[in-house]
Amino acid sequence: MQTTDWEEEFREYVTTRGPALLRAANQLTGHPLDAEDLLQNALTKTYQAWGRIEDRRALDGYVRRAMVNINISQWRRRKVEEYPSGDELPEVVAASEAAPSGEVHERLEEALRELPERMRAAIVLRYYEDMTEPEIARTLGISVGTVKSTVSRAMGKLRTALGLPG
């Protein structure tokens, strides 16, 4: 079976950008297996639209937007939202006892995974994707005020999880 030029171009894109896109998917979902599924679904949509995407420099943005949209659709299909029970609250570490800088990234990733989905998505869109509050509101289908309060509460939870002052 022969592959066309665009199929080879797509394959090369996935090979080159796959790891970075998987990290973004993991930040959105908080779970490695869910991240793989999310990325696979987004790449399927990208493959289907490949011929219509004129600006190849915008591919990462296209795939990331697809991941966000798919992730949001999955939340909306769920009947029950998941929230931490509070039974196993993380131990608060004083700022002076904070982890060395090499561990901070791992602790931040863990703290992100512990956030409820909407909070995690708002933080990822705001600080990883550098979206404005109105863009986040449109993407998540919520008001700008809800974005502000969600990001604020999420940042508070992250500070607490990392043992930083409020």
DSSP file (Angstrom, degrees, kcal/mol; ACC not computed):
  #  RESIDUE AA STRUCTURE BP1 BP2  ACC     N-H-->O    O-->H-N    N-H-->O    O-->H-N    TCO  KAPPA ALPHA  PHI   PSI    X-CA   Y-CA   Z-CA
    1    1 A M              0   0    0      0, 0.0     2,-0.3     0, 0.0     0, 0.0   0.000 360.0 360.0 360.0 126.1    0.0    0.0    0.0
    2    2 A Q        -     0   0    0      1,-0.0     2,-0.4     0, 0.0     0, 0.0  -0.611 360.0-140.1 -86.3 143.0    1.4    3.3   -1.1
    3    3 A T        -     0   0    0     -2,-0.3     2,-0.1     1,-0.0    -1,-0.0  -0.813  17.6-127.4-100.0 145.8    1.3    6.4    1.2
    4    4 A T     >  -     0   0    0     -2,-0.4     4,-2.1     1,-0.1     5,-0.2  -0.354  28.0-103.6 -81.9 168.9    0.5    9.8   -0.3
    5    5 A D  H  > S+     0   0    0      1,-0.2     4,-2.3     2,-0.2     5,-0.1   0.903 122.4  50.1 -59.5 -41.9    2.7   12.8    0.3
    6    6 A W  H  > S+     0   0    0      2,-0.2     4,-2.4     1,-0.2    -1,-0.2   0.843 107.9  53.3 -70.5 -30.9    0.2   14.3    2.8
    7    7 A E  H  > S+     0   0    0      2,-0.2     4,-2.6     1,-0.2    -1,-0.2   0.904 111.0  46.6 -67.1 -39.7    0.0   11.0    4.7
    8    8 A E  H  X S+     0   0    0     -4,-2.1     4,-2.4     2,-0.2    -2,-0.2   0.891 111.4  51.9 -67.0 -38.9    3.8   11.0    5.0
    9    9 A E  H  X S+     0   0    0     -4,-2.3     4,-2.2     2,-0.2    -2,-0.2   0.906 111.2  47.5 -62.5 -42.2    3.7   14.6    6.1
   10   10 A F  H  X S+     0   0    0     -4,-2.4     4,-2.6     2,-0.2     5,-0.2   0.932 111.0  51.0 -64.2 -46.0    1.1   13.8    8.7
   11   11 A R  H  X S+     0   0    0     -4,-2.6     4,-2.4     1,-0.2    -2,-0.2   0.909 111.0  48.6 -58.4 -43.5    3.2   10.8    9.9
   12   12 A E  H  X S+     0   0    0     -4,-2.4     4,-2.5     2,-0.2     5,-0.2   0.898 110.1  52.0 -64.5 -40.9    6.3   13.0   10.2
   13   13 A Y  H  X S+     0   0    0     -4,-2.2     4,-3.2     2,-0.2     5,-0.4   0.940 111.3  46.5 -60.2 -47.6    4.3   15.7   12.1
   14   14 A V  H  X S+     0   0    0     -4,-2.6     4,-1.9     1,-0.2    -2,-0.2   0.907 113.6  48.8 -63.3 -41.9    3.0   13.1   14.6
   15   15 A T  H  < S+     0   0    0     -4,-2.4    -1,-0.2    -5,-0.2    -2,-0.2   0.912 118.6  39.3 -63.5 -42.8    6.5   11.6   15.1
   16   16 A T  H  < S+     0   0    0     -4,-2.5     4,-0.3    -5,-0.2    -2,-0.2   0.929 129.3  26.7 -74.4 -47.4    8.1   15.0   15.6
   17   17 A R  H  X S+     0   0    0     -4,-3.2     4,-2.4    -5,-0.2     5,-0.2   0.536  93.2  96.8 -98.3  -8.3    5.4   16.7   17.7
   18   18 A G  H  X S+     0   0    0     -4,-1.9     4,-2.6    -5,-0.4     5,-0.2   0.883  82.2  50.4 -51.5 -50.0    3.8   13.7   19.4
   19   19 A P  H  > S+     0   0    0      0, 0.0     4,-1.9     0, 0.0    -1,-0.2   0.908 113.0  45.8 -59.5 -42.5    5.7   13.9   22.7
   20   20 A A  H  > S+     0   0    0     -4,-0.3     4,-1.8    -3,-0.2    -2,-0.2   0.902 114.1  48.9 -66.9 -39.9    5.0   17.6   23.2
   21   21 A L  H  X S+     0   0    0     -4,-2.4     4,-2.4     1,-0.2    -1,-0.2   0.866 108.4  54.0 -67.8 -35.4    1.3   17.1   22.4
   22   22 A L  H  X S+     0   0    0     -4,-2.6     4,-2.4    -5,-0.2    -1,-0.2   0.885 106.0  52.9 -66.0 -37.6    1.1   14.1   24.7
   23   23 A R  H  X S+     0   0    0     -4,-1.9     4,-1.9     2,-0.2    -2,-0.2   0.917 109.9  48.4 -61.7 -42.2    2.5   16.3   27.6
   24   24 A A  H  X S+     0   0    0     -4,-1.8     4,-1.8     2,-0.2    -2,-0.2   0.907 111.4  49.9 -64.0 -41.6   -0.3   18.9   26.8
   25   25 A A  H  X S+     0   0    0     -4,-2.4     4,-2.5     1,-0.2     5,-0.3   0.892 109.1  52.3 -63.5 -39.0   -2.9   16.1   26.8
   26   26 A N  H  X S+     0   0    0     -4,-2.4     4,-2.8     1,-0.2    -1,-0.2   0.871 107.4  52.1 -65.7 -36.5   -1.6   14.9   30.1
   27   27 A Q  H  < S+     0   0    0     -4,-1.9    -1,-0.2     1,-0.2    -2,-0.2   0.863 112.1  46.9 -67.0 -34.6   -1.9   18.3   31.6
   28   28 A L  H  < S+     0   0    0     -4,-1.8    -2,-0.2    -5,-0.1    -1,-0.2   0.910 125.2  27.7 -72.3 -42.3   -5.5   18.5   30.5
   29   29 A T  H  < S-     0   0    0     -4,-2.5    -2,-0.2    -5,-0.1    -3,-0.2   0.824  86.2-143.2 -92.4 -33.1   -6.5   15.1   31.7
   30   30 A G  S  < S+     0   0    0     -4,-2.8    -4,-0.1    -5,-0.3    -3,-0.1   0.473  74.3  87.1  82.0   1.0   -4.2   14.5   34.6
   31   31 A H  S  > S-     0   0    0     -6,-0.2     4,-2.6     1,-0.1     5,-0.2  -0.992  72.3-140.3-137.8 127.7   -4.0   10.8   33.7
   32   32 A P  H  > S+     0   0    0      0, 0.0     4,-2.1     0, 0.0     5,-0.1   0.877 102.8  45.9 -55.9 -43.8   -1.5    9.2   31.3
   33   33 A L  H  > S+     0   0    0      2,-0.2     4,-2.0     1,-0.2     5,-0.2   0.904 114.0  48.2 -69.5 -39.5   -3.9    6.7   29.7
   34   34 A D  H  > S+     0   0    0      1,-0.2     4,-2.8     2,-0.2    -1,-0.2   0.876 109.9  54.5 -64.2 -36.2   -6.7    9.3   29.4
   35   35 A A  H  X S+     0   0    0     -4,-2.6     4,-2.8     2,-0.2     5,-0.2   0.909 106.5  50.3 -64.2 -42.1   -4.1   11.6   27.8
   36   36 A E  H  X S+     0   0    0     -4,-2.1     4,-2.5     2,-0.2    -1,-0.2   0.926 112.7  46.8 -62.3 -43.7   -3.1    9.0   25.2
   37   37 A D  H  X S+     0   0    0     -4,-2.0     4,-2.5     2,-0.2    -2,-0.2   0.925 112.8  49.7 -62.3 -44.6   -6.8    8.5   24.3
   38   38 A L  H  X S+     0   0    0     -4,-2.8     4,-2.4     1,-0.2    -2,-0.2   0.934 112.6  46.1 -61.2 -47.0   -7.4   12.3   24.1
   39   39 A L  H  X S+     0   0    0     -4,-2.8     4,-2.9     1,-0.2     5,-0.2   0.911 111.1  52.8 -63.1 -41.8   -4.4   12.8   21.9
   40   40 A Q  H  X S+     0   0    0     -4,-2.5     4,-2.0    -5,-0.2    -1,-0.2   0.918 110.5  47.4 -60.3 -43.3   -5.4    9.9   19.6
   41   41 A N  H  X S+     0   0    0     -4,-2.5     4,-2.0     2,-0.2    -1,-0.2   0.907 113.1  48.4 -63.6 -41.7   -8.9   11.4   19.2
   42   42 A A  H  X S+     0   0    0     -4,-2.4     4,-2.2     1,-0.2    -2,-0.2   0.891 111.2  49.9 -66.8 -39.0   -7.4   14.8   18.4
   43   43 A L  H  X S+     0   0    0     -4,-2.9     4,-2.8     2,-0.2    -1,-0.2   0.850 107.3  55.1 -68.9 -32.7   -5.0   13.4   15.9
   44   44 A T  H  X S+     0   0    0     -4,-2.0     4,-2.2    -5,-0.2    -2,-0.2   0.933 109.8  46.1 -62.4 -45.3   -7.8   11.5   14.3
   45   45 A K  H  X S+     0   0    0     -4,-2.0     4,-1.5     1,-0.2    -2,-0.2   0.896 113.2  50.2 -63.2 -39.4   -9.7   14.7   13.8
   46   46 A T  H  X S+     0   0    0     -4,-2.2     4,-0.7     2,-0.2    -2,-0.2   0.914 108.8  51.5 -65.2 -43.1   -6.5   16.4   12.5
   47   47 A Y  H >< S+     0   0    0     -4,-2.8     3,-0.8     1,-0.2     4,-0.3   0.909 109.6  50.2 -59.0 -43.2   -5.9   13.6   10.0
   48   48 A Q  H 3< S+     0   0    0     -4,-2.2    -1,-0.2     1,-0.2     3,-0.2   0.815 118.3  38.7 -65.6 -30.3   -9.5   14.0    8.7
   49   49 A A  H >X S+     0   0    0     -4,-1.5     3,-1.9     1,-0.2     4,-0.9   0.394  83.2 110.5 -99.4   2.4   -9.0   17.7    8.3
   50   50 A W  G X< S+     0   0    0     -3,-0.8     3,-0.9    -4,-0.7    -1,-0.2   0.837  76.0  51.6 -51.0 -43.7   -5.4   17.6    7.1
   51   51 A G  G 34 S+     0   0    0     -4,-0.3    -1,-0.3     1,-0.2    -2,-0.1   0.727 109.7  50.7 -68.2 -21.2   -6.2   18.7    3.5
   52   52 A R  G <4 S+     0   0    0     -3,-1.9     2,-1.0    -4,-0.1    -1,-0.2   0.567  85.9  93.6 -92.9  -9.7   -8.2   21.7    4.8
   53   53 A I    <<  +     0   0    0     -4,-0.9     3,-0.1    -3,-0.9     6,-0.1  -0.736  48.1 173.1 -88.0 104.4   -5.4   23.0    7.1
   54   54 A E        +     0   0    0     -2,-1.0     2,-1.1     1,-0.2    -1,-0.2   0.884  63.1  62.3 -81.3 -40.2   -3.5   25.5    5.0
   55   55 A D    >   -     0   0    0      1,-0.2     3,-1.9     3,-0.1    -1,-0.2  -0.746  61.1-174.0 -93.5  98.0   -1.1   26.9    7.5
   56   56 A R  G >  S+     0   0    0     -2,-1.1     3,-1.3     1,-0.3     4,-0.2   0.713  81.0  68.5 -65.6 -19.9    1.0   24.0    8.7
   57   57 A R  G 3  S+     0   0    0      1,-0.2     3,-0.3     2,-0.1    -1,-0.3   0.716  95.6  56.6 -69.6 -18.4    2.6   26.3   11.3
   58   58 A A  G <> S+     0   0    0     -3,-1.9     4,-2.2     1,-0.2    -1,-0.2   0.296  75.0 104.0 -94.4   8.9   -0.8   26.3   13.1
   59   59 A L  H <> S+     0   0    0     -3,-1.3     4,-2.8     1,-0.2     5,-0.2   0.906  76.9  52.2 -60.8 -44.4   -1.0   22.6   13.5
   60   60 A D  H  > S+     0   0    0     -3,-0.3     4,-2.8    -4,-0.2    -1,-0.2   0.924 111.2  48.3 -58.9 -43.2   -0.1   22.5   17.2
   61   61 A G  H  > S+     0   0    0     -4,-0.2     4,-2.5     2,-0.2    -1,-0.2   0.890 110.9  51.2 -62.8 -39.4   -2.8   25.0   17.9
   62   62 A Y  H  X S+     0   0    0     -4,-2.2     4,-2.2     2,-0.2    -2,-0.2   0.942 113.3  44.0 -62.8 -47.9   -5.3   23.0   15.8
   63   63 A V  H  X S+     0   0    0     -4,-2.8     4,-2.4     2,-0.2    -2,-0.2   0.915 114.4  49.6 -66.0 -42.7   -4.5   19.8   17.7
   64   64 A R  H  X S+     0   0    0     -4,-2.8     4,-2.5    -5,-0.2    -1,-0.2   0.908 110.7  49.6 -64.0 -40.9   -4.5   21.5   21.1
   65   65 A R  H  X S+     0   0    0     -4,-2.5     4,-2.7    -5,-0.2    -1,-0.2   0.907 110.5  51.1 -63.5 -40.7   -7.9   23.1   20.4
   66   66 A A  H  X S+     0   0    0     -4,-2.2     4,-2.7     2,-0.2     5,-0.2   0.913 109.6  50.6 -61.9 -41.8   -9.2   19.7   19.3
   67   67 A M  H  X S+     0   0    0     -4,-2.4     4,-2.7     2,-0.2    -2,-0.2   0.928 111.3  47.7 -62.5 -44.4   -7.9   18.2   22.6
   68   68 A V  H  X S+     0   0    0     -4,-2.5     4,-2.5     2,-0.2    -2,-0.2   0.939 114.0  46.9 -61.7 -46.7   -9.6   20.9   24.6
   69   69 A N  H  X S+     0   0    0     -4,-2.7     4,-2.3     2,-0.2    -2,-0.2   0.904 113.9  47.0 -63.8 -41.9  -12.9   20.6   22.7
   70   70 A I  H  X S+     0   0    0     -4,-2.7     4,-2.2     2,-0.2    -1,-0.2   0.924 112.2  50.9 -64.9 -43.9  -12.9   16.8   23.0
   71   71 A N  H  X S+     0   0    0     -4,-2.7     4,-1.9    -5,-0.2    -2,-0.2   0.906 110.8  48.5 -61.1 -42.5  -12.0   17.0   26.7
   72   72 A I  H  X S+     0   0    0     -4,-2.5     4,-2.3     1,-0.2    -1,-0.2   0.912 109.6  52.5 -64.2 -42.8  -14.9   19.4   27.3
   73   73 A S  H  X S+     0   0    0     -4,-2.3     4,-1.3     1,-0.2    -1,-0.2   0.883 107.7  52.6 -60.7 -37.7  -17.3   17.2   25.4
   74   74 A Q  H  X S+     0   0    0     -4,-2.2     4,-0.8     2,-0.2    -1,-0.2   0.889 108.4  49.8 -66.8 -38.6  -16.3   14.2   27.6
   75   75 A W  H >< S+     0   0    0     -4,-1.9     3,-1.1     1,-0.2    -2,-0.2   0.938 108.3  53.1 -62.7 -44.5  -17.0   16.2   30.8
   76   76 A R  H 3< S+     0   0    0     -4,-2.3    -1,-0.2     1,-0.3    -2,-0.2   0.776 104.6  55.8 -66.1 -25.5  -20.4   17.2   29.6
   77   77 A R  H 3< S+     0   0    0     -4,-1.3    -1,-0.3    -5,-0.2    -2,-0.2   0.727  88.8  94.1 -76.9 -21.4  -21.3   13.6   28.9
   78   78 A R    <<  -     0   0    0     -3,-1.1     3,-0.1    -4,-0.8    -3,-0.0  -0.486  62.6-156.1 -74.4 140.7  -20.6   12.6   32.4
   79   79 A K  S    S+     0   0    0      1,-0.2     2,-0.5    -2,-0.2    -1,-0.1   0.842  78.9  42.0 -82.6 -35.9  -23.5   12.5   34.8
   80   80 A V  S    S-     0   0    0      2,-0.0     2,-0.2     0, 0.0    -1,-0.2  -0.945  75.9-139.7-120.2 130.1  -21.5   12.9   38.0
   81   81 A E        -     0   0    0     -2,-0.5     2,-0.5    -3,-0.1    -6,-0.0  -0.600  20.2-128.4 -83.2 149.4  -18.5   15.2   38.5
   82   82 A E        +     0   0    0     -2,-0.2    35,-0.4     3,-0.0    -1,-0.0  -0.854  30.5 172.3-101.2 130.5  -15.5   13.9   40.5
   83   83 A Y        -     0   0    0     -2,-0.5    32,-0.1    33,-0.1    31,-0.0  -0.978  43.1 -94.1-131.2 147.2  -14.2   16.0   43.4
   84   84 A P        -     0   0    0      0, 0.0     5,-0.0     0, 0.0    30,-0.0  -0.347  32.9-136.3 -57.6 141.0  -11.6   15.0   45.9
   85   85 A S        -     0   0    0      1,-0.1     4,-0.1     3,-0.1    -3,-0.0   0.732  23.7-128.3 -76.4 -22.1  -13.3   13.6   49.0
   86   86 A G  S >  S+     0   0    0      2,-0.1     3,-0.6     0, 0.0    -1,-0.1   0.330  83.5 108.1  89.5  -9.7  -11.2   15.5   51.5
   87   87 A D  T 3  S+     0   0    0      1,-0.3     2,-0.4     2,-0.0     0, 0.0   0.840  84.1  38.2 -68.7 -32.1  -10.5   12.3   53.3
   88   88 A E  T 3  S+     0   0    0      3,-0.0    -1,-0.3     2,-0.0    -2,-0.1  -0.618  79.2 176.8-120.5  72.0   -6.9   12.3   52.1
   89   89 A L    <   -     0   0    0     -3,-0.6     3,-0.1    -2,-0.4     2,-0.0  -0.524  36.1-106.9 -75.0 140.8   -5.8   15.9   52.2
   90   90 A P        -     0   0    0      0, 0.0     2,-0.3     0, 0.0    -1,-0.1  -0.345  36.9-102.7 -67.3 148.7   -2.1   16.5   51.2
   91   91 A E        -     0   0    0      1,-0.1     2,-0.4    -3,-0.1    -3,-0.0  -0.539  35.7-124.2 -71.5 133.2    0.2   17.3   54.0
   92   92 A V        -     0   0    0     -2,-0.3     2,-0.5    -3,-0.1    69,-0.1  -0.665  23.7-156.9 -82.9 129.1    1.0   21.1   54.0
   93   93 A V        -     0   0    0     -2,-0.4     5,-0.1    67,-0.4    -1,-0.0  -0.904  20.0-116.7-108.4 132.0    4.7   21.8   53.8
   94   94 A A    >   -     0   0    0     -2,-0.5     3,-1.7     1,-0.1     4,-0.2  -0.324  27.0-115.3 -62.9 148.7    6.1   25.1   55.0
   95   95 A A  G >  S+     0   0    0      1,-0.3     3,-1.3     2,-0.2    -1,-0.1   0.834 116.9  57.6 -56.2 -34.4    7.7   27.2   52.3
   96   96 A S  G 3  S+     0   0    0      1,-0.3    -1,-0.3     0, 0.0    -2,-0.1   0.731 107.9  47.5 -70.1 -20.4   11.1   26.9   54.1
   97   97 A E  G <  S+     0   0    0     -3,-1.7    -1,-0.3    66,-0.2    -2,-0.2   0.269  85.2 137.5-100.3  10.2   10.8   23.1   53.7
   98   98 A A    <   -     0   0    0     -3,-1.3     3,-0.1    -4,-0.2    65,-0.1  -0.110  62.0 -91.7 -58.5 155.5    9.8   23.2   50.1
   99   99 A A        -     0   0    0     63,-0.2    -1,-0.1     1,-0.1     5,-0.1  -0.246  47.8 -90.9 -66.7 153.3   11.3   20.7   47.7
  100  100 A P    >>  -     0   0    0      0, 0.0     3,-2.0     0, 0.0     4,-1.0  -0.230  47.9 -98.3 -58.7 158.1   14.4   21.5   45.8
  101  101 A S  H 3> S+     0   0    0      1,-0.3     4,-0.7     2,-0.2     3,-0.3   0.772 121.7  62.8 -56.4 -29.2   13.8   23.1   42.4
  102  102 A G  H 34 S+     0   0    0      1,-0.2     4,-0.5     2,-0.2    -1,-0.3   0.803 107.2  43.9 -64.7 -28.6   14.2   19.7   40.6
  103  103 A E  H <> S+     0   0    0     -3,-2.0     4,-2.5     1,-0.2    -1,-0.2   0.645  93.4  80.9 -90.4 -16.2   11.2   18.3   42.4
  104  104 A V  H  X S+     0   0    0     -4,-1.0     4,-2.7    -3,-0.3     5,-0.2   0.899  90.3  52.1 -59.7 -42.9    9.0   21.4   42.1
  105  105 A H  H  X S+     0   0    0     -4,-0.7     4,-2.5     1,-0.2    -1,-0.2   0.931 111.1  47.1 -60.9 -45.4    7.9   20.4   38.5
  106  106 A E  H  > S+     0   0    0     -4,-0.5     4,-2.3     1,-0.2    -1,-0.2   0.911 113.0  48.9 -62.4 -42.1    6.9   16.9   39.6
  107  107 A R  H  X S+     0   0    0     -4,-2.5     4,-2.5     2,-0.2    -1,-0.2   0.882 110.8  50.8 -66.1 -37.4    5.0   18.3   42.6
  108  108 A L  H  X S+     0   0    0     -4,-2.7     4,-2.6    -5,-0.2    -2,-0.2   0.925 109.8  49.8 -65.0 -44.1    3.2   20.8   40.4
  109  109 A E  H  X S+     0   0    0     -4,-2.5     4,-2.0     2,-0.2    -2,-0.2   0.913 112.6  47.8 -60.5 -42.5    2.2   18.1   37.9
  110  110 A E  H  X S+     0   0    0     -4,-2.3     4,-1.3     2,-0.2    -2,-0.2   0.917 111.3  50.0 -64.0 -43.3    0.9   16.0   40.8
  111  111 A A  H  X S+     0   0    0     -4,-2.5     4,-0.7     1,-0.2     3,-0.2   0.887 109.2  52.3 -63.8 -38.3   -1.0   19.0   42.2
  112  112 A L  H >< S+     0   0    0     -4,-2.6     3,-1.1     1,-0.2    -1,-0.2   0.908 106.0  54.0 -62.2 -41.6   -2.5   19.7   38.8
  113  113 A R  H 3< S+     0   0    0     -4,-2.0    -1,-0.2     1,-0.2    -2,-0.2   0.801 104.3  56.4 -63.2 -28.0   -3.7   16.1   38.5
  114  114 A E  H 3< S+     0   0    0     -4,-1.3    -1,-0.2    -3,-0.2    -2,-0.2   0.653  87.4  97.8 -79.7 -15.8   -5.5   16.4   41.8
  115  115 A L  S << S-     0   0    0     -3,-1.1    39,-0.0    -4,-0.7    -3,-0.0  -0.399  87.4 -99.9 -70.8 148.5   -7.6   19.4   40.7
  116  116 A P     >  -     0   0    0      0, 0.0     4,-2.7     0, 0.0     5,-0.2  -0.308  43.4-102.5 -59.3 156.1  -11.2   18.9   39.5
  117  117 A E  H  > S+     0   0    0    -35,-0.4     4,-2.8     1,-0.2     5,-0.2   0.864 118.5  49.1 -55.6 -45.4  -11.3   18.8   35.7
  118  118 A R  H  > S+     0   0    0      1,-0.2     4,-2.5     2,-0.2    -1,-0.2   0.916 113.5  47.1 -65.2 -41.1  -12.7   22.3   35.1
  119  119 A M  H  > S+     0   0    0      2,-0.2     4,-2.4     1,-0.2    -2,-0.2   0.934 113.1  48.9 -63.3 -45.0  -10.1   23.8   37.4
  120  120 A R  H  X S+     0   0    0     -4,-2.7     4,-2.7     1,-0.2     5,-0.2   0.924 112.2  48.6 -61.6 -44.2   -7.3   21.9   35.7
  121  121 A A  H  X S+     0   0    0     -4,-2.8     4,-2.9    -5,-0.2     5,-0.2   0.918 110.7  50.6 -62.6 -43.1   -8.6   22.9   32.3
  122  122 A A  H  X S+     0   0    0     -4,-2.5     4,-2.2    -5,-0.2    -1,-0.2   0.913 113.1  45.8 -62.1 -42.7   -8.8   26.6   33.3
  123  123 A I  H  X>S+     0   0    0     -4,-2.4     4,-3.1     2,-0.2     5,-0.7   0.931 114.1  47.9 -66.0 -45.6   -5.2   26.6   34.7
  124  124 A V  I  X>S+     0   0    0     -4,-2.7     5,-2.2     1,-0.2     4,-1.7   0.927 114.7  45.7 -62.2 -44.6   -3.8   24.7   31.7
  125  125 A L  I  <5S+     0   0    0     -4,-2.9     6,-2.8    -5,-0.2    -1,-0.2   0.891 119.3  41.6 -66.0 -37.9   -5.6   27.1   29.2
  126  126 A R  I  <5S+     0   0    0     -4,-2.2    -2,-0.2    -5,-0.2    -3,-0.2   0.952 130.1  20.5 -74.9 -50.2   -4.5   30.2   31.2
  127  127 A Y  I  <5S+     0   0    0     -4,-3.1    -3,-0.2    -5,-0.2    -2,-0.2   0.704 132.6  34.5-101.1 -21.1   -0.9   29.4   32.1
  128  128 A Y  I  <<S+     0   0    0     -4,-1.7    -3,-0.2    -5,-0.7    -4,-0.1   0.806 130.4  30.9 -98.8 -38.7    0.2   26.7   29.6
  129  129 A E  S   <S-     0   0    0     -5,-2.2    -3,-0.2    -6,-0.2    -4,-0.2   0.510  98.2-134.9 -96.8  -6.0   -1.8   27.8   26.5
  130  130 A D        +     0   0    0     -6,-0.3    -4,-0.2     1,-0.2     2,-0.2   0.839  43.9 163.6  57.6  39.2   -1.6   31.6   27.5
  131  131 A M        -     0   0    0     -6,-2.8    -1,-0.2     1,-0.1     2,-0.1  -0.569  37.4-116.3 -85.4 151.9   -5.3   32.1   26.7
  132  132 A T     >  -     0   0    0     -2,-0.2     4,-2.5     1,-0.1     5,-0.2  -0.375  29.9-104.7 -79.3 165.6   -7.1   35.2   27.9
  133  133 A E  H  > S+     0   0    0      1,-0.2     4,-2.6     2,-0.2     5,-0.2   0.910 122.0  50.3 -60.0 -43.4  -10.1   34.9   30.3
  134  134 A P  H  > S+     0   0    0      0, 0.0     4,-2.2     0, 0.0    -1,-0.2   0.889 110.8  50.1 -62.6 -36.4  -12.6   35.7   27.6
  135  135 A E  H  > S+     0   0    0      2,-0.2     4,-2.5     1,-0.2    -2,-0.2   0.912 111.7  47.9 -65.7 -41.3  -11.0   33.0   25.4
  136  136 A I  H  X S+     0   0    0     -4,-2.5     4,-2.9     2,-0.2     5,-0.3   0.916 109.6  53.4 -64.0 -42.4  -11.2   30.5   28.2
  137  137 A A  H  X>S+     0   0    0     -4,-2.6     5,-2.0     1,-0.2     4,-1.3   0.924 111.8  44.9 -59.3 -45.5  -14.8   31.4   28.9
  138  138 A R  H  <5S+     0   0    0     -4,-2.2    -1,-0.2     3,-0.2    -2,-0.2   0.919 114.5  49.1 -64.0 -43.5  -15.7   30.7   25.3
  139  139 A T  H  <5S+     0   0    0     -4,-2.5    -2,-0.2     1,-0.2    -1,-0.2   0.912 119.3  36.3 -64.0 -43.6  -13.7   27.5   25.1
  140  140 A L  H  <5S-     0   0    0     -4,-2.9    -1,-0.2    -5,-0.2    -2,-0.2   0.571 107.1-122.3 -88.0  -9.4  -15.2   26.1   28.4
  141  141 A G  T  <5S+     0   0    0     -4,-1.3     2,-0.3    -5,-0.3    -3,-0.2   0.872  72.8 114.1  71.0  36.9  -18.7   27.5   27.8
  142  142 A I  S   <S-     0   0    0     -5,-2.0    -1,-0.3    -6,-0.2    -2,-0.1  -0.810  70.5 -87.8-130.6 171.4  -18.7   29.5   31.0
  143  143 A S     >  -     0   0    0     -2,-0.3     4,-2.0     1,-0.1     5,-0.1  -0.372  33.5-115.4 -79.1 161.4  -18.8   33.2   32.0
  144  144 A V  H  > S+     0   0    0      1,-0.2     4,-2.6     2,-0.2     5,-0.2   0.888 118.2  55.6 -61.0 -39.5  -15.7   35.3   32.4
  145  145 A G  H  > S+     0   0    0      1,-0.2     4,-2.4     2,-0.2    -1,-0.2   0.888 106.5  49.7 -61.1 -38.9  -16.6   35.7   36.1
  146  146 A T  H  > S+     0   0    0      2,-0.2     4,-2.6     1,-0.2    -1,-0.2   0.878 109.1  52.6 -67.9 -37.0  -16.7   31.9   36.5
  147  147 A V  H  X S+     0   0    0     -4,-2.0     4,-2.9     2,-0.2     5,-0.3   0.949 110.2  48.5 -60.1 -48.2  -13.3   31.7   34.8
  148  148 A K  H  X S+     0   0    0     -4,-2.6     4,-2.3     1,-0.2    -2,-0.2   0.926 115.2  42.8 -60.0 -46.5  -11.8   34.2   37.2
  149  149 A S  H  X S+     0   0    0     -4,-2.4     4,-2.6     2,-0.2     5,-0.2   0.883 114.5  51.1 -70.2 -36.0  -13.2   32.5   40.3
  150  150 A T  H  X S+     0   0    0     -4,-2.6     4,-2.5     2,-0.2    -2,-0.2   0.934 112.5  45.3 -65.3 -45.8  -12.2   29.0   39.0
  151  151 A V  H  X S+     0   0    0     -4,-2.9     4,-2.8    -5,-0.2     5,-0.2   0.908 113.5  51.0 -63.8 -41.7   -8.7   30.1   38.3
  152  152 A S  H  X S+     0   0    0     -4,-2.3     4,-2.0    -5,-0.3    -2,-0.2   0.936 112.9  44.2 -61.8 -47.5   -8.4   31.8   41.7
  153  153 A R  H  X S+     0   0    0     -4,-2.6     4,-2.2     1,-0.2    -1,-0.2   0.898 113.9  51.2 -64.8 -39.6   -9.7   28.8   43.6
  154  154 A A  H  X S+     0   0    0     -4,-2.5     4,-2.5    -5,-0.2    -2,-0.2   0.915 108.6  50.5 -64.5 -42.5   -7.4   26.5   41.5
  155  155 A M  H  X S+     0   0    0     -4,-2.8     4,-2.7     1,-0.2    -1,-0.2   0.894 109.1  52.7 -62.9 -38.0   -4.4   28.6   42.2
  156  156 A G  H  X S+     0   0    0     -4,-2.0     4,-2.3     2,-0.2    -1,-0.2   0.914 110.0  47.8 -61.5 -42.9   -5.2   28.5   45.9
  157  157 A K  H  X S+     0   0    0     -4,-2.2     4,-2.6     2,-0.2    -2,-0.2   0.890 112.2  49.7 -65.5 -39.2   -5.4   24.7   45.8
  158  158 A L  H  X S+     0   0    0     -4,-2.5     4,-2.0     2,-0.2    -2,-0.2   0.919 110.1  50.3 -66.2 -42.7   -2.1   24.6   44.0
  159  159 A R  H  X>S+     0   0    0     -4,-2.7     5,-3.0     2,-0.2     4,-0.7   0.935 112.6  47.2 -59.4 -45.5   -0.4   26.9   46.5
  160  160 A T  H ><5S+     0   0    0     -4,-2.3     3,-1.0     1,-0.2   -67,-0.4   0.933 111.7  50.1 -61.7 -46.1   -1.7   24.7   49.4
  161  161 A A  H 3<5S+     0   0    0     -4,-2.6    -1,-0.2     1,-0.3    -2,-0.2   0.829 114.9  44.4 -62.8 -31.6   -0.6   21.5   47.7
  162  162 A L  H 3<5S-     0   0    0     -4,-2.0    -1,-0.3    -5,-0.2    -2,-0.2   0.465 113.2-118.1 -92.6  -2.3    2.9   23.0   47.1
  163  163 A G  T <<5 +     0   0    0     -3,-1.0    -3,-0.2    -4,-0.7   -66,-0.2   0.813  63.3 147.2  72.0  29.7    3.1   24.5   50.6
  164  164 A L      < -     0   0    0     -5,-3.0    -1,-0.2    -6,-0.2    -2,-0.1  -0.666  56.0 -94.6 -96.5 153.4    3.3   28.0   49.4
  165  165 A P              0   0    0      0, 0.0    -1,-0.1     0, 0.0    -5,-0.0  -0.386 360.0 360.0 -65.9 145.2    1.9   31.0   51.2
  166  166 A G              0   0    0     -2,-0.1    -6,-0.1    -7,-0.0    -7,-0.1   0.453 360.0 360.0 -74.2 360.0   -1.6   32.1   50.1
